[in-house]
Amino acid sequence: MDSEWNRYEVFEKERVDLPHRNAGSVHAPDAEMALENARDLFVRRPNCLSLWVIPEHAIFAKTAQELQDDSWRDQEVPHNADSEIYLVFQKQGQIARETYVAHVGQVEASSPQAAMRAALETFAAKNVFVWWVVPERLVLKSEAQDAPSMFAPAHAKKYRMHAYYPVEPIMRELKSAQGMLESDG
């Protein structure tokens, strides 16, 4: 028996000119609680405009290497007979501090595999390491009218960069003092 709540991927939009980018994940019993948990965990800075949460199981993901093997195309599982909107995400960088999976647009398709094929045809694939497609109906998005109550409290929170804490100089001072003690002893 699994005692862990469902996992949700969290996407935040920090500025109007930036896409929603993956900020991490949260566990929650449902999408509403996941959105609340995401706000509490990821909105510590005042520059969050919007949050999305996506159930992990809803993400159809392929790496660039997996896409070279065409067998995934043959594994199409009957899904919706009707087309629906899928959100498309890409991870384009490999730099440790730039590992965002970012929203790049949407396609219409009748299955995750068809959505992936449409995404590959529609969006530039240069330097893309990971592709994700997700049915839009499974994405819970914060509402614009809720932004003041959801994100305004973050303005009052103190957020300190690691540079605000003089840990490195203190450590040097301690090591220096320790060295002096050892040389005296």
N, C-alpha and C positions, 0 to 999 in steps of 0.2 A: 504494500500500500504506500503510495507516494504522499508524504505529509507536506510537501512544498507547494506553495501557491503557484499559479501560472506565471510564466515570465513574460514581460512586456518590454519591447524595445522602445526607448524614449527618443523623440526627435524634438529639438528646440530650434526656434528661429530667433536669432539675437538682434538682427537688424532687417529693415525692410528690403535692403538690397542683397541679402543673403538667403540661400535656400534653407529649408529645414534640414538640420544635420543630426546624426545620431549622437546622443550625449551619453548613452549607457543603457542600463536596463534596471527594471524594478520587478519585484514579485508582488502579486496582489490577487485577491479572490475574483475580481472582475475589473473591467476596463475603467469604470468610474473611480474605483479605489486606486487603480494604477496611475490615473491622471493626477489624483491628489498626492500620491506618494512621489510621483515625478516632480511635481511642483515643490514639495518639501525638500527633496533631495537635490534637484538640479537648478532651481531658481534661487540661487544665493546672491546673484548679482542683479542689479536693476535692469540689465539690458536684454531681458527675455520678453518677446512679443507674443509668442505662441508656443504651445506644446502639443505634440501628437503622441499617442501610445498605440503600439501595434502588437497584437499577440504574436509571440515568437512562432507559434505553429502555422501562422498565416503567411509567413515569409517564404517565398520560393527563391532560393539563393543559388547562384552558381559563380564559381571563380572563373577567371579567364582560362585557366588550364582545363577545368571541367567542361567549358564550352567548346573546346577543341575536339573533345570526344562527342560525337553526334548521338551516342546512345540515349542521352537524356531526351532527345526529340522524339524517340520512339516510345518513351514511357508515358505518353499522354494518358492521363486518367480522365475518364468522362467527368466533366465538371458541370457547369451550367450549359444548357443548350443555348441560352441567350448570352449575348455579349454583355460585358460589364466593364467599368473603368478599373484599370489597375494603375497604381502609382509605381513609378520607376525610380530606383535609387542606384547610385554608383559610388564605389570607393575608388578614387583616382590616385591617391598618393600612398607612398610607402614610408614617408618620413614619420618617425615615432610620434611627433606632436601633431601630425596632420593625418590622422587615420580616420577621418570622417567618412561615413557613408551618407551621401547627400541626395536629397530629392532633386531629380532632373526633369521630371515631367510625368506624363501619363499616356497610356495607350488603351485601346478598347480591344478586348479579347474574350474568348469563351472558356479559357482555361489558363492556369499558370504557365504551362509550357507555351501556349499560343501567345500569351502576354510577353514572355521572354523573347520569343522569336520577333515579335513586333517591336520590342524595345531595342533589340540588336539592329533592326533595320532602320529605326527612327532616330536613335541617338548616337552621337559620336562615340566611338569605342577606343579612342586613343588613350593609352595609359590607364585603362580601366582594369582593376584587379578583381573587383567583385561587383556582381549585379544582383539586385533584389527587385522582385515584383510582388505587389501586395494588392489584394482586392480593396478598393477604396472604402467599400461598405464596412470593412472590419477595422478601420482606423478611427479611433476616437480623438477628436480635435477639440482643443479649448476654443471657446466661442469668443469673438471679438468683444461682445458686451460684458463678458466676464473678466476681461483683462484687468480692469482696475482692482477688483477684489482679489483676483488670483495673483497678480504680479506686483501691485503697488506695495504690499508689505515688505518686499525684498529691498525697497529703497531705504528703509530704516535699519536694515540689518548691517552690521559691520562685517565687511569682507576684507580680509587682509591677505595680501600677497605674501609668499614665503619670504620675500626680501624685507618685509616689515619686522621679521623676527631675526635678531642678530645671532643666530645659532652658530654660524661658521666662525665669527670672531671670538665668541665665547669658547668654542671648542679649541681654537688655537691658544687662547689664554690658559685654559685648563691643561692642555698638553705641555705648554711652556712651564707652567707651575709644577707639573708632575716631573718634567725633566730636571728642573732645579732641585726638587726633593730627592730624586734618585742620585744626582751628582753630589749632593751634600751627604748622602747616607752611605 
